[in-house]
Structures are given as C-alpha cells and as structure tokens.
C-alpha cells in the first residue's frame, strides 16, 4: 500500500514539474508575444482616445467600457479560435495575413502623416470613408463601432504576431498564450486609455481641491500637460504603426523570395554602424528601424488612393447588396 502511495506521489510530483514547466513556457511565450506586438499595442493606445474626444466627461468612461468589451470579444471569441484554426490547418497563411494587417498599419499611419501635411485633401478622403450620424446617441454608437472596428484590425495583428512567436508550443499552450496576451493587452491598453482621457479632470480636481501646494501645482501641470501628451502619444503611435507595418512587410517579402529590400536596409544599417564604431549596434538598429519606417510610409501613401478608388467603392457596393440596397431618390437642388 505504501509503495503504491509513494508511486502515486512520485507521479503527482512529476506532473507538477511538467505543469510548472508548462506555466513557465506559457508565461515566457506570452511576455515575448506581448513585447513583439508592442508597436500595434502602442498604436491601439494612441488611437483610442481620439474616439472619445468631443463627448461630455460622463460619457467617456462608459464609451471606453463598451470599446473594452468589444475588444475582448474580438480577441477571445473571434480571433483566438481563428488563429488556432490557422495554426492547425493553414500555418502557411500566417505570414500573408501578417503582411495584410501590416499594410493596414502602414495605410493608417501614412493617412495620419498625409492629414498633417495636406489637411484639406485628407478631410476629403475621410469623408469618402465615413458617414455623418444624425443624433447624439447614434453619433456615440458610430464612434464606439468605429473604435471596435479599428480595434479588430489591430487585435488581429496582435494575435497573429503572438501566434507567430509560439509555433512550436502544443495546441493548448498556444491557446493559453493567445488568451493571456489578448486579455492582458486589452486591459492594459484600455486601462491606460481611461487614465489618459480622465487625466485632465483629475488634474482640475487636484488644482482646485488639493490639500498641499505641491498637489495643486501637480494638478495644474496635468491640466496643461495632458493635451501635449496626447499629441506626443499620437506621434509615437503613428511612428510605431509605420515602423512595425513596414518591418513586417519587408520580412514577409523576404520569406516569399524577395529579400532585396530587407538586404538593402540591413546593408545601410551595417554601413552606418561602421561609421560610428563606438555606437555600432545602436546606430545599426536605428537605421534599420528608420529604413523599415520609410518603406512603411511609402507603402502606406501608395495605399491611400487604392483605398479611396478601389477598396472603398467595392466595400460600399458589398454592403448595399448585403442590406438589400434600394436606390435613393435624387436629392433636390
């Protein structure tokens, strides 16, 4: 009896060691996947505050809560099963899907650059892609729906990047890693977004009601500094989008037998590193990032007319067909 009990305890101990090793693998893989998806995550955090601007303070947090729920639904109920099915049946499709999502990141980033340089042209382009809401509630619903739609694209990129980092893990560990990454990133991003959009209100409350001079000064600093921080966050998010998108496309082209652009960028980085031997690795990395970013920006700028004149008309036609489109009566002039 005692021998059987000892054997059972040995089995339990062995199982515990395997489980602990699996937990370590999952934790490490989740951390690695989250880090690799950092560019898309930064963009997600930078983009979302724009969706709640223009609304009263009492609507900001409810809107963020709705977007958070939509983001979790995107990641856990749609993208996680889709990613696992891809891993099982179509692993070759992961790189093309990554590149497709990367093209979207390049397009979004380039569109923001274009809007900064040519605001009138960008406004006309944006008008082609969106419609105007009729009342406050529908306007809020449209904003939330737009944020969730954008989040879906970014979440797809995040989950695909995460999946690409764990191809050797067993199926269930891949599932756990993707779930951990999805929940952690969503809560982290929208927690930060909630703090950002309410930071000016917190600062105003501190400036008015702070018990110490330091506290009131800190509150005034928040009120003054938050708008500039949002602008900086937008710039960082745009740069991260373009860099990450460009880098993914360059790497993907190399996998499909077109490594010339990647080799050119790497050669430029190596040459720059030779110019400053004391900062070789830093200089080389910076030039490679810059090269990926320039490629991403050029790709995004090329995609703007493609979206305007090809993708958008086709998408609108599909939506009309799906909704049982009826021709509108001509407008009176």
C-alpha beads as a LAMMPS data file, in Angstrom:
LAMMPS data file: protein, C-alpha beads

333 atoms
332 bonds

1 atom types
1 bond types

-500.0 500.0 xlo xhi
-500.0 500.0 ylo yhi
-500.0 500.0 zlo zhi

Masses

1 110.0

Atoms # bond

1 1 1 0.000 0.000 0.000
2 1 1 2.789 2.401 0.972
3 1 1 4.701 1.562 -2.212
4 1 1 1.634 2.391 -4.289
5 1 1 1.174 5.655 -2.399
6 1 1 4.818 6.613 -2.946
7 1 1 4.489 5.817 -6.646
8 1 1 1.385 7.989 -6.822
9 1 1 3.175 10.832 -5.047
10 1 1 6.080 10.478 -7.485
11 1 1 3.621 10.704 -10.387
12 1 1 1.984 13.762 -8.844
13 1 1 5.381 15.394 -8.313
14 1 1 6.395 14.636 -11.899
15 1 1 3.119 16.036 -13.177
16 1 1 3.589 19.157 -11.037
17 1 1 7.063 19.666 -12.516
18 1 1 5.694 19.321 -16.040
19 1 1 2.843 21.705 -15.219
20 1 1 5.261 24.213 -13.689
21 1 1 7.485 23.985 -16.762
22 1 1 4.438 24.477 -18.988
23 1 1 3.376 27.517 -16.958
24 1 1 6.886 28.934 -17.315
25 1 1 6.754 28.284 -21.075
26 1 1 3.337 29.911 -21.358
27 1 1 4.349 32.901 -19.236
28 1 1 7.574 33.425 -21.160
29 1 1 5.848 32.984 -24.507
30 1 1 3.083 35.406 -23.527
31 1 1 5.642 38.003 -22.446
32 1 1 7.615 37.542 -25.676
33 1 1 4.469 37.741 -27.788
34 1 1 3.279 40.875 -25.978
35 1 1 6.660 42.543 -26.475
36 1 1 6.751 41.648 -30.184
37 1 1 3.284 43.142 -30.636
38 1 1 4.322 46.361 -28.874
39 1 1 4.042 48.508 -31.995
40 1 1 0.415 47.596 -32.589
41 1 1 -0.299 47.947 -28.857
42 1 1 1.162 51.464 -28.753
43 1 1 -0.908 52.369 -31.768
44 1 1 -4.046 50.967 -30.112
45 1 1 -3.422 53.082 -27.014
46 1 1 -2.663 56.154 -29.107
47 1 1 -5.679 55.854 -31.422
48 1 1 -8.466 55.105 -28.933
49 1 1 -8.531 58.434 -27.024
50 1 1 -9.483 60.147 -30.295
51 1 1 -12.752 58.204 -30.359
52 1 1 -13.997 59.745 -27.094
53 1 1 -12.949 63.331 -27.747
54 1 1 -15.841 65.741 -28.181
55 1 1 -18.079 63.936 -25.675
56 1 1 -19.018 65.055 -22.177
57 1 1 -16.938 63.676 -19.314
58 1 1 -19.782 61.472 -18.077
59 1 1 -19.803 59.563 -21.406
60 1 1 -16.055 58.957 -21.702
61 1 1 -15.685 56.005 -19.317
62 1 1 -18.900 54.250 -20.473
63 1 1 -17.661 54.511 -24.060
64 1 1 -14.258 53.106 -23.110
65 1 1 -16.005 50.276 -21.240
66 1 1 -18.032 49.426 -24.355
67 1 1 -14.907 49.507 -26.515
68 1 1 -13.066 47.282 -23.999
69 1 1 -15.851 44.692 -24.075
70 1 1 -15.845 44.811 -27.873
71 1 1 -12.064 44.364 -27.906
72 1 1 -12.226 41.316 -25.627
73 1 1 -14.972 39.868 -27.812
74 1 1 -12.823 40.478 -30.898
75 1 1 -9.805 38.741 -29.400
76 1 1 -11.307 35.861 -27.424
77 1 1 -14.434 34.887 -29.351
78 1 1 -13.369 35.562 -32.936
79 1 1 -9.631 35.964 -33.390
80 1 1 -8.356 33.374 -30.911
81 1 1 -10.317 30.458 -32.459
82 1 1 -9.453 31.722 -35.940
83 1 1 -5.743 31.899 -35.057
84 1 1 -5.757 28.380 -33.621
85 1 1 -7.524 27.017 -36.702
86 1 1 -4.915 28.728 -38.853
87 1 1 -2.149 27.155 -36.794
88 1 1 -3.705 23.705 -37.232
89 1 1 -4.849 23.743 -40.854
90 1 1 -3.293 26.713 -42.669
91 1 1 0.023 27.598 -41.000
92 1 1 1.324 28.900 -44.339
93 1 1 -1.360 31.640 -44.233
94 1 1 0.040 33.285 -41.081
95 1 1 2.702 35.314 -42.911
96 1 1 0.340 36.618 -45.654
97 1 1 -2.201 37.617 -43.001
98 1 1 0.515 39.358 -41.015
99 1 1 1.504 41.244 -44.158
100 1 1 -2.112 42.164 -44.872
101 1 1 -2.533 43.569 -41.371
102 1 1 0.827 45.325 -41.706
103 1 1 -0.390 47.003 -44.900
104 1 1 -3.351 48.322 -42.910
105 1 1 -0.985 49.707 -40.253
106 1 1 1.102 51.394 -42.954
107 1 1 -2.036 52.839 -44.526
108 1 1 -3.368 54.176 -41.208
109 1 1 -0.008 55.697 -40.309
110 1 1 0.518 57.230 -43.748
111 1 1 -3.015 58.636 -43.680
112 1 1 -2.189 60.488 -40.448
113 1 1 1.012 61.862 -41.961
114 1 1 -0.936 62.889 -45.053
115 1 1 -3.551 64.578 -42.859
116 1 1 -0.839 66.576 -41.080
117 1 1 0.724 67.740 -44.350
118 1 1 -2.401 68.081 -46.525
119 1 1 -5.361 68.553 -44.150
120 1 1 -7.889 69.504 -46.861
121 1 1 -7.106 66.505 -49.041
122 1 1 -7.196 64.227 -46.006
123 1 1 -10.593 65.615 -44.984
124 1 1 -12.000 64.821 -48.412
125 1 1 -10.521 61.319 -48.263
126 1 1 -12.011 60.758 -44.805
127 1 1 -15.415 61.977 -45.979
128 1 1 -15.410 59.249 -48.635
129 1 1 -14.902 56.587 -45.981
130 1 1 -17.413 57.673 -43.324
131 1 1 -20.938 58.924 -42.876
132 1 1 -22.403 61.530 -40.530
133 1 1 -24.560 60.481 -37.580
134 1 1 -27.988 62.075 -37.135
135 1 1 -28.166 62.477 -33.339
136 1 1 -26.007 62.312 -30.224
137 1 1 -26.778 58.679 -29.428
138 1 1 -26.171 57.415 -32.949
139 1 1 -23.033 59.568 -33.104
140 1 1 -21.744 57.875 -29.937
141 1 1 -22.754 54.448 -31.271
142 1 1 -20.924 55.180 -34.531
143 1 1 -17.808 56.248 -32.648
144 1 1 -17.846 53.109 -30.489
145 1 1 -18.480 50.898 -33.531
146 1 1 -15.620 52.620 -35.385
147 1 1 -13.282 52.107 -32.430
148 1 1 -14.202 48.413 -32.180
149 1 1 -13.721 48.002 -35.927
150 1 1 -10.267 49.590 -35.762
151 1 1 -9.510 47.507 -32.682
152 1 1 -10.446 44.367 -34.626
153 1 1 -7.748 45.058 -37.223
154 1 1 -5.143 45.894 -34.583
155 1 1 -6.204 42.910 -32.454
156 1 1 -5.904 40.622 -35.477
157 1 1 -2.377 41.893 -35.984
158 1 1 -1.556 41.452 -32.284
159 1 1 -2.947 37.913 -32.139
160 1 1 -1.258 36.896 -35.398
161 1 1 2.063 38.293 -34.189
162 1 1 1.571 36.432 -30.903
163 1 1 0.786 33.214 -32.769
164 1 1 3.882 33.605 -34.937
165 1 1 6.067 33.585 -31.785
166 1 1 4.769 30.243 -30.459
167 1 1 4.639 27.837 -33.441
168 1 1 6.458 25.064 -31.528
169 1 1 4.179 25.024 -28.469
170 1 1 1.445 22.394 -28.098
171 1 1 -2.051 23.368 -29.153
172 1 1 -3.445 24.030 -25.668
173 1 1 -0.411 26.111 -24.684
174 1 1 -0.845 28.207 -27.835
175 1 1 -4.480 28.755 -26.820
176 1 1 -3.499 29.826 -23.295
177 1 1 -0.759 32.152 -24.597
178 1 1 -3.149 33.850 -27.019
179 1 1 -5.813 34.202 -24.328
180 1 1 -3.322 35.650 -21.825
181 1 1 -1.924 38.061 -24.417
182 1 1 -5.421 39.111 -25.506
183 1 1 -6.749 39.779 -22.002
184 1 1 -3.544 41.375 -20.681
185 1 1 -3.086 43.715 -23.628
186 1 1 -6.761 44.714 -23.711
187 1 1 -6.957 45.545 -20.010
188 1 1 -3.584 47.304 -20.088
189 1 1 -4.395 49.383 -23.178
190 1 1 -7.865 50.481 -22.151
191 1 1 -6.863 50.986 -18.531
192 1 1 -4.201 53.399 -19.746
193 1 1 -6.682 54.999 -22.154
194 1 1 -9.153 55.567 -19.304
195 1 1 -6.443 57.262 -17.242
196 1 1 -5.395 59.405 -20.195
197 1 1 -8.866 60.682 -21.060
198 1 1 -9.656 61.475 -17.427
199 1 1 -6.231 62.863 -16.538
200 1 1 -7.304 66.453 -17.234
201 1 1 -10.349 66.057 -14.948
202 1 1 -8.141 64.563 -12.242
203 1 1 -5.728 67.456 -12.664
204 1 1 -8.538 70.000 -12.450
205 1 1 -9.832 68.418 -9.245
206 1 1 -6.328 68.441 -7.746
207 1 1 -5.732 72.057 -8.802
208 1 1 -8.954 73.149 -7.115
209 1 1 -9.077 70.898 -4.071
210 1 1 -5.513 69.763 -3.416
211 1 1 -4.537 69.941 0.244
212 1 1 -0.930 70.900 -0.442
213 1 1 0.712 73.433 -2.687
214 1 1 2.613 70.617 -4.419
215 1 1 -0.600 68.705 -5.097
216 1 1 -2.305 71.767 -6.579
217 1 1 0.746 72.506 -8.732
218 1 1 0.764 68.900 -9.951
219 1 1 -2.918 69.227 -10.845
220 1 1 -2.271 72.377 -12.858
221 1 1 0.599 70.601 -14.589
222 1 1 -1.739 67.773 -15.589
223 1 1 -4.314 70.190 -16.991
224 1 1 -1.667 71.959 -19.054
225 1 1 0.351 68.887 -19.988
226 1 1 -2.314 66.340 -21.000
227 1 1 -3.093 67.920 -24.413
228 1 1 0.620 67.954 -25.274
229 1 1 0.980 64.368 -24.044
230 1 1 -1.902 63.292 -26.277
231 1 1 -0.211 64.952 -29.244
232 1 1 3.074 63.196 -28.412
233 1 1 1.247 59.886 -27.995
234 1 1 -0.325 60.344 -31.404
235 1 1 3.082 60.937 -32.994
236 1 1 4.593 57.916 -31.232
237 1 1 1.632 55.752 -32.207
238 1 1 1.856 56.818 -35.844
239 1 1 5.604 56.191 -35.948
240 1 1 5.157 52.784 -34.297
241 1 1 2.421 51.842 -36.766
242 1 1 4.515 52.716 -39.799
243 1 1 7.681 51.092 -38.440
244 1 1 6.015 47.849 -37.342
245 1 1 3.947 47.598 -40.523
246 1 1 6.919 48.280 -42.761
247 1 1 9.113 45.817 -40.902
248 1 1 6.538 43.022 -41.129
249 1 1 6.057 43.539 -44.879
250 1 1 9.817 43.660 -45.511
251 1 1 10.310 40.444 -43.531
252 1 1 7.365 38.792 -45.287
253 1 1 8.712 39.707 -48.719
254 1 1 11.967 38.003 -47.760
255 1 1 10.083 34.815 -46.895
256 1 1 8.396 34.915 -50.315
257 1 1 11.694 35.139 -52.180
258 1 1 12.003 38.930 -52.428
259 1 1 14.707 39.761 -49.859
260 1 1 16.267 42.659 -51.782
261 1 1 14.578 45.447 -49.795
262 1 1 15.440 43.790 -46.484
263 1 1 19.056 43.264 -47.575
264 1 1 19.313 46.908 -48.652
265 1 1 18.015 48.139 -45.277
266 1 1 20.336 45.777 -43.370
267 1 1 23.305 46.873 -45.501
268 1 1 22.523 50.524 -44.789
269 1 1 22.348 49.735 -41.074
270 1 1 25.667 47.884 -41.145
271 1 1 27.332 50.740 -43.061
272 1 1 26.003 53.290 -40.575
273 1 1 27.325 51.161 -37.719
274 1 1 30.803 51.188 -39.257
275 1 1 30.762 54.992 -39.329
276 1 1 30.277 55.134 -35.543
277 1 1 32.096 52.065 -34.147
278 1 1 31.542 53.144 -30.527
279 1 1 27.770 53.043 -31.067
280 1 1 27.722 50.314 -33.680
281 1 1 24.708 48.295 -32.507
282 1 1 22.642 51.348 -31.570
283 1 1 23.327 53.083 -34.884
284 1 1 22.696 49.936 -36.908
285 1 1 19.384 49.268 -35.128
286 1 1 18.263 52.878 -35.561
287 1 1 18.999 52.867 -39.300
288 1 1 17.185 49.538 -39.782
289 1 1 14.148 50.910 -37.913
290 1 1 14.324 54.077 -39.996
291 1 1 14.558 52.041 -43.206
292 1 1 11.548 49.909 -42.244
293 1 1 9.670 53.105 -41.388
294 1 1 10.477 54.799 -44.707
295 1 1 9.355 51.696 -46.582
296 1 1 6.174 51.540 -44.488
297 1 1 5.418 55.212 -45.122
298 1 1 5.883 54.864 -48.896
299 1 1 3.716 51.739 -48.937
300 1 1 1.016 53.486 -46.911
301 1 1 0.998 56.519 -49.203
302 1 1 0.590 54.217 -52.217
303 1 1 -2.335 52.506 -50.497
304 1 1 -4.292 55.747 -49.875
305 1 1 -5.543 56.079 -53.495
306 1 1 -6.074 52.312 -53.663
307 1 1 -8.369 52.511 -50.626
308 1 1 -10.180 55.586 -51.978
309 1 1 -10.777 54.451 -55.555
310 1 1 -10.813 50.651 -55.352
311 1 1 -11.409 49.152 -51.905
312 1 1 -13.947 51.688 -50.591
313 1 1 -16.280 51.603 -53.644
314 1 1 -16.168 47.794 -53.692
315 1 1 -16.863 47.602 -49.949
316 1 1 -19.776 50.030 -50.190
317 1 1 -21.246 48.001 -53.052
318 1 1 -20.975 44.816 -50.993
319 1 1 -22.673 46.465 -48.007
320 1 1 -25.509 47.685 -50.220
321 1 1 -26.024 44.172 -51.522
322 1 1 -25.988 42.695 -48.026
323 1 1 -28.541 45.222 -46.764
324 1 1 -30.909 44.779 -49.685
325 1 1 -29.950 48.069 -51.259
326 1 1 -32.678 50.305 -52.632
327 1 1 -31.675 53.273 -54.802
328 1 1 -32.064 56.590 -53.034
329 1 1 -34.322 59.241 -54.506
330 1 1 -32.331 62.021 -56.202
331 1 1 -31.694 64.988 -53.958
332 1 1 -33.419 68.275 -54.734
333 1 1 -31.150 71.137 -55.620

Bonds

1 1 1 2
2 1 2 3
3 1 3 4
4 1 4 5
5 1 5 6
6 1 6 7
7 1 7 8
8 1 8 9
9 1 9 10
10 1 10 11
11 1 11 12
12 1 12 13
13 1 13 14
14 1 14 15
15 1 15 16
16 1 16 17
17 1 17 18
18 1 18 19
19 1 19 20
20 1 20 21
21 1 21 22
22 1 22 23
23 1 23 24
24 1 24 25
25 1 25 26
26 1 26 27
27 1 27 28
28 1 28 29
29 1 29 30
30 1 30 31
31 1 31 32
32 1 32 33
33 1 33 34
34 1 34 35
35 1 35 36
36 1 36 37
37 1 37 38
38 1 38 39
39 1 39 40
40 1 40 41
41 1 41 42
42 1 42 43
43 1 43 44
44 1 44 45
45 1 45 46
46 1 46 47
47 1 47 48
48 1 48 49
49 1 49 50
50 1 50 51
51 1 51 52
52 1 52 53
53 1 53 54
54 1 54 55
55 1 55 56
56 1 56 57
57 1 57 58
58 1 58 59
59 1 59 60
60 1 60 61
61 1 61 62
62 1 62 63
63 1 63 64
64 1 64 65
65 1 65 66
66 1 66 67
67 1 67 68
68 1 68 69
69 1 69 70
70 1 70 71
71 1 71 72
72 1 72 73
73 1 73 74
74 1 74 75
75 1 75 76
76 1 76 77
77 1 77 78
78 1 78 79
79 1 79 80
80 1 80 81
81 1 81 82
82 1 82 83
83 1 83 84
84 1 84 85
85 1 85 86
86 1 86 87
87 1 87 88
88 1 88 89
89 1 89 90
90 1 90 91
91 1 91 92
92 1 92 93
93 1 93 94
94 1 94 95
95 1 95 96
96 1 96 97
97 1 97 98
98 1 98 99
99 1 99 100
100 1 100 101
101 1 101 102
102 1 102 103
103 1 103 104
104 1 104 105
105 1 105 106
106 1 106 107
107 1 107 108
108 1 108 109
109 1 109 110
110 1 110 111
111 1 111 112
112 1 112 113
113 1 113 114
114 1 114 115
115 1 115 116
116 1 116 117
117 1 117 118
118 1 118 119
119 1 119 120
120 1 120 121
121 1 121 122
122 1 122 123
123 1 123 124
124 1 124 125
125 1 125 126
126 1 126 127
127 1 127 128
128 1 128 129
129 1 129 130
130 1 130 131
131 1 131 132
132 1 132 133
133 1 133 134
134 1 134 135
135 1 135 136
136 1 136 137
137 1 137 138
138 1 138 139
139 1 139 140
140 1 140 141
141 1 141 142
142 1 142 143
143 1 143 144
144 1 144 145
145 1 145 146
146 1 146 147
147 1 147 148
148 1 148 149
149 1 149 150
150 1 150 151
151 1 151 152
152 1 152 153
153 1 153 154
154 1 154 155
155 1 155 156
156 1 156 157
157 1 157 158
158 1 158 159
159 1 159 160
160 1 160 161
161 1 161 162
162 1 162 163
163 1 163 164
164 1 164 165
165 1 165 166
166 1 166 167
167 1 167 168
168 1 168 169
169 1 169 170
170 1 170 171
171 1 171 172
172 1 172 173
173 1 173 174
174 1 174 175
175 1 175 176
176 1 176 177
177 1 177 178
178 1 178 179
179 1 179 180
180 1 180 181
181 1 181 182
182 1 182 183
183 1 183 184
184 1 184 185
185 1 185 186
186 1 186 187
187 1 187 188
188 1 188 189
189 1 189 190
190 1 190 191
191 1 191 192
192 1 192 193
193 1 193 194
194 1 194 195
195 1 195 196
196 1 196 197
197 1 197 198
198 1 198 199
199 1 199 200
200 1 200 201
201 1 201 202
202 1 202 203
203 1 203 204
204 1 204 205
205 1 205 206
206 1 206 207
207 1 207 208
208 1 208 209
209 1 209 210
210 1 210 211
211 1 211 212
212 1 212 213
213 1 213 214
214 1 214 215
215 1 215 216
216 1 216 217
217 1 217 218
218 1 218 219
219 1 219 220
220 1 220 221
221 1 221 222
222 1 222 223
223 1 223 224
224 1 224 225
225 1 225 226
226 1 226 227
227 1 227 228
228 1 228 229
229 1 229 230
230 1 230 231
231 1 231 232
232 1 232 233
233 1 233 234
234 1 234 235
235 1 235 236
236 1 236 237
237 1 237 238
238 1 238 239
239 1 239 240
240 1 240 241
241 1 241 242
242 1 242 243
243 1 243 244
244 1 244 245
245 1 245 246
246 1 246 247
247 1 247 248
248 1 248 249
249 1 249 250
250 1 250 251
251 1 251 252
252 1 252 253
253 1 253 254
254 1 254 255
255 1 255 256
256 1 256 257
257 1 257 258
258 1 258 259
259 1 259 260
260 1 260 261
261 1 261 262
262 1 262 263
263 1 263 264
264 1 264 265
265 1 265 266
266 1 266 267
267 1 267 268
268 1 268 269
269 1 269 270
270 1 270 271
271 1 271 272
272 1 272 273
273 1 273 274
274 1 274 275
275 1 275 276
276 1 276 277
277 1 277 278
278 1 278 279
279 1 279 280
280 1 280 281
281 1 281 282
282 1 282 283
283 1 283 284
284 1 284 285
285 1 285 286
286 1 286 287
287 1 287 288
288 1 288 289
289 1 289 290
290 1 290 291
291 1 291 292
292 1 292 293
293 1 293 294
294 1 294 295
295 1 295 296
296 1 296 297
297 1 297 298
298 1 298 299
299 1 299 300
300 1 300 301
301 1 301 302
302 1 302 303
303 1 303 304
304 1 304 305
305 1 305 306
306 1 306 307
307 1 307 308
308 1 308 309
309 1 309 310
310 1 310 311
311 1 311 312
312 1 312 313
313 1 313 314
314 1 314 315
315 1 315 316
316 1 316 317
317 1 317 318
318 1 318 319
319 1 319 320
320 1 320 321
321 1 321 322
322 1 322 323
323 1 323 324
324 1 324 325
325 1 325 326
326 1 326 327
327 1 327 328
328 1 328 329
329 1 329 330
330 1 330 331
331 1 331 332
332 1 332 333
